[in-house]
């Protein structure tokens, strides 16, 4: 009789947990629908960004083919620009950055010797920056997509296991569970569950075997990485065309420039405004000898501005994608901690007497400090597949009190969850 009363309480908790898992599935389905809309926008933005970058590269190549028109003037200025540019960049790097000035100096020397004034005249580092940003965005997007797939797999797996729990339990449910059974079964019959992927079984499943291990742990490294990448991206836009005079810099900008120079010596071209001969290269006007060059340069500038605008838009979309995922994983994590334990019952079988078996009920020794107080009761039970548990019920609750087995069952379930 005690086992039956305890099992009734456990049945109710299992029902509530299965309903909680249904909430997880509903939330994941809605998130997946929103995700498809975000993907469509990302794809369209990426397409337009790539078209603009491609147009800029075409205009750059066309200008390069015509550069001989102003070549003599530019080369003379370039020979005076290079030593100033190297001195300015290395002075900044040695004063501001922590280490590696020798290596950076050799890289910069080689870069300048193999470059032409044309790279300054057409702001060529802007295209390099866009291409580099595109690679970082691709890596970030792939990481987000990978983890989103893991998230979907995890929710599907928990939901599938929970339906198995229900299908095995519902013959034992007593009224009023019949209504719950009819409400739960039809949607399950319409859902197809693909087999677990090898990736999911290897990487994700350990996170969901325990209610204290949830979804959010999967996304913490991604959150930190994404924040770092977005900060770098923001730094790039803030000083995309130079402006490295000491009075205009701050500590955050300096760290960004150090990283950029270490990655690519072309970053030193951003400091051209601090060298007079480099500035003169920018002002070379080929209009009189070849008006088509000026027109091509205007087209290049327009294409670069468009590409940069779509690149910023893509950054904003990735940031929104990340925020939505982190918000969803936080909610799923809470639900998983509260209800995910029920999925662990999928491989268990239930005896005819229910999931909670009472094996021993004993009155404990009287309390020596208060001999008049009724002694507590020690109850030994076994819940699901757990080892026998010894639980204590206050002595003022009699064995035939309905609260007695509710306390026992509640304590047993808490131990099982932990």
C-alpha positions in Angstrom: 0.0 0.0 0.0 2.9 2.4 0.8 4.6 1.6 -2.4 1.4 2.3 -4.4 1.0 5.6 -2.6 4.6 6.6 -3.3 4.4 5.5 -6.9 1.3 7.7 -7.4 3.4 10.7 -6.4 6.3 9.6 -8.7 3.8 9.1 -11.6 2.7 12.7 -11.1 6.3 14.0 -11.1 7.1 11.9 -14.2 4.1 13.4 -16.0 5.2 16.9 -15.1 8.7 16.2 -16.3 7.5 14.8 -19.6 5.4 17.9 -20.0 8.5 20.0 -19.3 10.4 18.1 -22.0 7.5 18.9 -24.4 8.1 22.6 -23.5 11.8 22.1 -24.5 10.8 20.6 -27.8 8.3 23.4 -28.5 10.9 26.0 -27.7 13.5 24.3 -29.9 11.0 24.0 -32.8 10.3 27.7 -32.7 14.0 28.5 -32.5 14.7 26.3 -35.5 12.1 28.2 -37.5 13.6 31.5 -36.5 17.0 30.1 -37.3 16.0 29.3 -40.9 14.9 33.0 -41.3 18.3 34.2 -40.0 20.1 31.9 -42.3 18.3 33.3 -45.3 19.2 36.8 -44.3 22.8 35.9 -43.7 23.1 34.2 -47.0 21.6 37.2 -48.9 23.9 39.6 -47.0 27.0 37.4 -47.7 26.1 37.2 -51.4 25.8 41.0 -51.7 29.0 41.5 -49.7 30.9 39.1 -51.9 29.6 40.8 -55.1 30.8 44.2 -53.8 34.2 42.8 -52.9 34.6 41.2 -56.3 33.7 44.4 -58.0 36.3 46.3 -55.9 38.9 43.7 -56.8 38.0 44.1 -60.5 38.4 47.9 -60.3 41.7 47.5 -58.5 43.0 45.2 -61.3 41.8 47.6 -63.9 43.6 50.5 -62.1 46.7 48.4 -61.7 46.8 47.8 -65.5 46.7 51.6 -66.0 49.1 52.6 -63.3 52.0 53.2 -65.7 50.4 56.6 -66.6 51.4 58.0 -63.2 54.1 55.4 -62.5 57.1 57.8 -62.7 55.7 60.3 -60.3 54.5 57.7 -57.8 57.7 55.7 -57.8 59.8 58.8 -56.9 57.5 59.5 -54.0 57.4 55.9 -53.0 61.2 55.7 -52.5 60.9 58.6 -50.0 57.7 57.2 -48.5 59.1 53.7 -47.6 61.8 54.7 -45.0 59.5 57.1 -43.3 56.7 54.5 -43.2 58.9 51.8 -41.8 60.4 54.1 -39.1 56.9 55.4 -38.1 55.4 51.9 -37.9 58.4 50.3 -36.0 58.6 53.2 -33.6 54.9 52.8 -32.8 55.3 49.0 -32.5 58.3 49.0 -30.3 56.8 51.6 -27.9 53.3 50.1 -27.8 53.4 46.3 -28.4 54.8 43.7 -26.0 57.2 41.7 -28.2 58.3 40.6 -31.6 59.5 43.9 -33.0 62.5 42.2 -34.7 60.4 39.7 -36.6 57.8 42.4 -37.5 60.6 44.7 -38.7 62.0 42.0 -41.1 58.5 41.2 -42.4 57.8 44.9 -43.0 61.1 45.4 -44.8 60.3 42.5 -47.2 56.7 43.7 -47.6 57.8 47.2 -48.6 60.5 46.0 -51.0 57.9 43.9 -52.9 55.1 46.5 -52.8 54.4 49.4 -55.0 53.0 52.9 -54.4 49.8 51.7 -56.1 48.9 49.8 -52.8 48.7 53.2 -51.1 47.1 55.1 -53.9 44.1 52.7 -54.1 43.8 52.0 -50.4 44.6 48.4 -51.1 44.7 47.4 -47.4 40.9 48.0 -47.3 40.4 45.0 -49.6 42.9 42.9 -47.6 41.0 43.8 -44.5 37.6 42.8 -46.0 39.0 39.5 -47.2 40.5 38.7 -43.8 37.2 39.7 -42.1 35.3 37.5 -44.4 37.4 34.5 -43.3 36.9 35.3 -39.6 33.1 35.6 -40.2 33.1 32.3 -42.0 34.8 30.6 -39.0 32.5 32.2 -36.6 29.4 31.2 -38.5 30.6 27.6 -38.8 31.1 27.4 -35.1 27.6 28.8 -34.4 26.1 26.4 -36.9 27.9 23.4 -35.4 26.7 24.2 -31.9 23.2 24.9 -33.1 23.1 21.5 -34.6 24.3 20.0 -31.3 21.6 21.9 -29.6 18.9 20.5 -31.9 20.3 17.0 -31.6 20.3 17.2 -27.8 16.7 18.4 -27.5 15.5 15.7 -30.0 17.4 13.0 -28.1 15.9 14.0 -24.7 12.4 14.3 -26.2 12.7 10.9 -27.9 13.8 9.2 -24.7 10.9 10.9 -22.9 8.4 9.6 -25.3 9.7 6.1 -24.7 9.3 6.7 -20.9 5.7 7.7 -21.5 4.9 4.7 -23.8 6.2 2.4 -21.1 4.5 4.1 -18.2 1.0 5.0 -19.4 -0.5 1.6 -18.9 0.3 2.0 -15.2 -1.0 5.6 -14.9 -4.1 5.8 -12.8 -6.8 8.4 -13.3 -6.7 11.3 -13.9 -3.7 10.5 -16.3 -5.9 9.3 -19.1 -6.4 12.8 -20.5 -2.7 13.4 -20.4 -2.1 10.2 -22.3 -4.5 11.2 -25.1 -3.0 14.6 -25.3 0.6 13.3 -25.5 0.4 10.4 -27.9 -1.0 11.9 -31.1 1.9 14.3 -31.7 4.4 11.6 -31.0 2.9 9.4 -33.7 3.5 12.2 -36.3 7.2 12.9 -35.4 10.1 11.2 -37.1 13.3 10.9 -35.1 16.4 10.4 -37.2 19.1 8.1 -35.6 21.6 9.8 -33.4 24.5 11.1 -35.3 28.0 9.9 -34.5 28.9 13.5 -33.7 26.1 13.8 -31.2 26.8 10.5 -29.5 30.5 11.3 -29.1 30.4 15.0 -28.2 27.0 16.0 -26.8 25.4 13.1 -24.9 27.6 13.3 -21.8 26.3 16.8 -21.1 22.7 15.5 -20.8 23.3 12.4 -18.6 23.1 14.5 -15.5 20.7 17.3 -14.6 23.6 19.5 -13.5 25.2 19.2 -16.9 23.2 21.3 -19.4 23.3 23.1 -22.7 24.9 26.3 -21.5 28.3 24.6 -20.9 28.6 23.9 -24.6 28.3 27.6 -25.5 30.5 29.3 -22.9 33.7 28.9 -25.0 31.8 30.0 -28.1 30.5 33.1 -26.3 34.0 34.2 -25.2 35.4 33.6 -28.6 32.6 35.4 -30.4 32.9 38.4 -28.0 36.6 38.6 -28.8 36.1 38.4 -32.5 33.4 41.1 -32.4 35.6 43.4 -30.4 38.3 43.0 -32.9 35.9 43.7 -35.7 34.6 46.8 -34.0 38.2 48.0 -33.6 38.9 47.5 -37.3 36.0 49.6 -38.3 36.8 52.4 -35.8 40.2 53.1 -37.5 39.9 51.5 -40.9 41.7 54.2 -42.8 44.4 55.3 -40.4 44.3 58.0 -37.8 47.0 56.6 -35.6 48.3 59.9 -34.3 49.2 59.6 -30.6 46.5 62.0 -29.5 43.8 59.9 -31.3 44.8 56.5 -29.9 43.6 54.7 -26.8 44.7 51.5 -25.2 42.1 49.4 -26.9 43.0 50.8 -30.4 46.7 50.1 -29.7 46.1 46.5 -28.9 44.1 46.1 -32.1 46.9 47.7 -34.2 49.5 45.4 -32.6 47.5 42.3 -33.6 47.0 43.7 -37.1 50.7 44.4 -37.7 51.7 41.0 -36.4 49.2 39.3 -38.7 49.9 41.4 -41.8 52.6 44.0 -42.5 50.1 45.8 -44.7 48.7 47.2 -41.5 51.6 49.6 -41.4 50.1 51.3 -44.5 47.4 52.7 -42.3 50.1 55.0 -40.9 50.8 56.7 -44.2 49.1 60.0 -43.1 52.1 60.5 -40.7 54.6 60.7 -43.6 54.4 63.6 -46.0 55.7 61.8 -49.1 53.1 59.0 -48.5 50.3 61.6 -48.3 51.5 63.0 -51.6 51.0 59.6 -53.3 47.4 59.7 -52.3 47.0 63.2 -53.8 48.5 62.2 -57.2 45.9 63.2 -59.8 46.0 61.3 -63.0 42.9 63.1 -64.4 44.8 65.2 -66.9 46.6 62.3 -68.5 43.9 59.6 -68.2 40.4 60.6 -66.9 39.3 57.0 -66.9 41.6 56.3 -64.0 39.8 58.8 -61.8 36.5 57.3 -62.8 37.8 53.8 -62.0 39.0 55.0 -58.6 35.6 56.5 -57.8 34.0 53.1 -58.7 36.6 51.3 -56.5 35.7 53.6 -53.6 32.0 53.1 -54.0 32.4 49.3 -54.2 34.6 49.3 -51.0 32.1 51.4 -49.1 29.3 49.0 -50.2 31.3 45.9 -49.2 32.1 47.4 -45.8 28.5 48.3 -45.2 27.4 44.7 -45.9 30.3 43.4 -43.8 29.1 45.4 -40.9 25.5 44.2 -41.5 26.8 40.6 -41.5 28.6 41.3 -38.1 25.3 42.6 -36.7 23.4 39.5 -37.9 26.0 37.2 -36.4 25.8 39.1 -33.1 22.0 38.7 -33.2 22.3 35.0 -34.0 24.6 34.5 -31.1 22.4 36.4 -28.7 19.4 34.4 -29.7 21.3 31.1 -29.3 22.6 32.0 -25.9 19.2 33.1 -24.7 17.6 29.9 -26.0 20.3 27.7 -24.5 19.9 29.4 -21.2 16.1 28.7 -21.2 16.7 25.1 -22.4 19.4 24.7 -19.7 16.9 25.6 -17.0 14.3 23.3 -18.4 16.8 20.5 -18.7 17.9 20.9 -15.1 14.3 20.7 -14.0 12.9 18.0 -16.3 15.7 16.4 -18.2 16.2 13.6 -15.7 13.0 11.9 -17.0 14.8 10.9 -20.2 17.2 8.7 -18.2 14.3 6.4 -17.5 13.9 5.3 -21.2 15.8 2.0 -20.8 14.1 1.1 -17.5 11.2 -1.3 -17.0 8.5 -0.9 -14.4 7.3 -3.6 -12.1 3.6 -4.2 -11.4 3.9 -2.4 -8.0 5.2 0.8 -9.4 8.6 2.6 -9.6 8.9 3.2 -5.9 9.4 0.2 -3.7 9.2 0.4 0.1 11.3 -2.3 1.7 11.7 -1.3 5.4 9.8 1.0 7.8 11.3 1.4 11.3 10.8 3.7 14.3 14.1 5.3 15.2 15.3 5.5 18.8 13.6 8.2 20.9 15.2 11.6 21.1 17.1 11.7 24.4 16.9 15.5 24.6 13.1 15.3 24.3 11.8 11.8 25.3 8.2 12.9 25.0 8.6 13.7 21.3 7.5 10.9 18.9 10.5 9.1 17.4 11.3 9.7 13.7 10.6 7.0 11.2 13.3 5.5 9.0 12.1 4.3 5.6 14.2 2.3 3.1 13.1 2.6 -0.5 14.3 1.9 -4.0 13.3 4.3 -6.8 13.7 3.3 -10.4 17.2 1.8 -10.8 18.8 3.4 -7.8 20.5 1.7 -4.8 18.3 1.4 -1.7 17.9 4.7 0.1 17.4 5.3 3.8 15.2 8.3 4.4 13.9 9.9 7.6 10.3 11.1 8.2 9.5 13.4 11.2 7.9 11.4 14.0 4.9 13.7 14.2 3.7 12.4 10.8 2.0 9.0 11.3 2.4 6.1 8.8 -1.2 6.4 7.7 -1.0 10.1 7.0 -1.1 10.8 3.2 1.8 13.2 3.7 4.0 10.4 4.9 4.6 8.7 1.6 4.6 12.1 -0.2 7.6 13.1 1.9 9.3 9.8 1.3 8.7 9.9 -2.5 9.8 13.5 -2.7 13.0 12.8 -0.8 13.7 9.7 -2.9 13.2 11.7 -6.2 15.5 14.5 -5.1 18.2 11.9 -4.3 17.7 10.3 -7.7 17.9 13.6 -9.5 21.2 14.5 -7.7 
